[in-house]
């Protein structure tokens, strides 16, 4: 059995909605790829910011540790002064 020219044209007409759907899907996929690429850039920026914040927190922890030591020394000095005064 062979298909006639009319059969092929009829099939082509029937396939056209599918072709249109495929074109739309390809367009949607292209847009999604762009969105994903943009999100990846944003995530990379956020990761850098988190890394910077972690460094800042580490510095603050060191400073707090130093302040705690200074406060402990001041408490000792105050205790000594209280003894001397009394």
WOTA-V967733 format. One record per residue. RES is the residue in one letter. SS is DSSP state (2 for helix, 1 for strand, 0 for the rest). PSI is psi in radians with two decimals (999 if undefined). Layout:
BEGIN
res->RES ss->SS psi->PSI
res->RES ss->SS psi->PSI
END
This chain:
BEGIN
res->X ss->0 psi->2.25
res->X ss->0 psi->2.65
res->X ss->0 psi->2.48
res->X ss->0 psi->2.97
res->X ss->2 psi->-0.68
res->X ss->2 psi->-0.69
res->X ss->2 psi->-0.79
res->X ss->2 psi->-0.67
res->X ss->2 psi->-0.71
res->X ss->2 psi->-0.73
res->X ss->2 psi->-0.73
res->X ss->2 psi->-0.73
res->X ss->2 psi->-0.72
res->X ss->2 psi->-0.55
res->X ss->2 psi->-0.32
res->X ss->2 psi->-0.77
res->X ss->2 psi->-0.64
res->X ss->2 psi->-0.71
res->X ss->2 psi->-0.74
res->X ss->2 psi->-0.75
res->X ss->2 psi->-0.74
res->X ss->2 psi->-0.72
res->X ss->2 psi->-0.75
res->X ss->2 psi->-0.71
res->X ss->2 psi->-0.74
res->X ss->2 psi->-0.71
res->X ss->2 psi->-0.79
res->X ss->2 psi->-0.74
res->X ss->2 psi->-0.70
res->X ss->2 psi->-0.74
res->X ss->2 psi->-0.72
res->X ss->2 psi->-0.67
res->X ss->2 psi->-0.72
res->X ss->2 psi->-0.75
res->X ss->2 psi->-0.77
res->X ss->2 psi->-0.72
res->X ss->2 psi->-0.74
res->X ss->2 psi->-0.73
res->X ss->2 psi->-0.67
res->X ss->2 psi->-0.71
res->X ss->2 psi->-0.76
res->X ss->2 psi->-0.70
res->X ss->2 psi->-0.71
res->X ss->2 psi->-0.74
res->X ss->2 psi->-0.78
res->X ss->2 psi->-0.68
res->X ss->2 psi->-0.72
res->X ss->2 psi->-0.75
res->X ss->2 psi->-0.71
res->X ss->2 psi->-0.72
res->X ss->2 psi->-0.78
res->X ss->2 psi->-0.73
res->X ss->2 psi->-0.67
res->X ss->2 psi->-0.70
res->X ss->2 psi->-0.76
res->X ss->2 psi->-0.73
res->X ss->2 psi->-0.71
res->X ss->2 psi->-0.74
res->X ss->2 psi->-0.77
res->X ss->2 psi->-0.68
res->X ss->2 psi->-0.73
res->X ss->2 psi->-0.75
res->X ss->2 psi->-0.72
res->X ss->2 psi->-0.70
res->X ss->2 psi->-0.78
res->X ss->2 psi->-0.72
res->X ss->2 psi->-0.67
res->X ss->2 psi->-0.72
res->X ss->2 psi->-0.75
res->X ss->2 psi->-0.71
res->X ss->2 psi->-0.71
res->X ss->2 psi->-0.73
res->X ss->2 psi->-0.72
res->X ss->2 psi->-0.67
res->X ss->2 psi->-0.73
res->X ss->2 psi->-0.76
res->X ss->2 psi->-0.74
res->X ss->2 psi->-0.71
res->X ss->2 psi->-0.74
res->X ss->2 psi->-0.77
res->X ss->2 psi->-0.69
res->X ss->2 psi->-0.72
res->X ss->2 psi->-0.75
res->X ss->2 psi->-0.66
res->X ss->2 psi->-0.68
res->X ss->0 psi->999
END
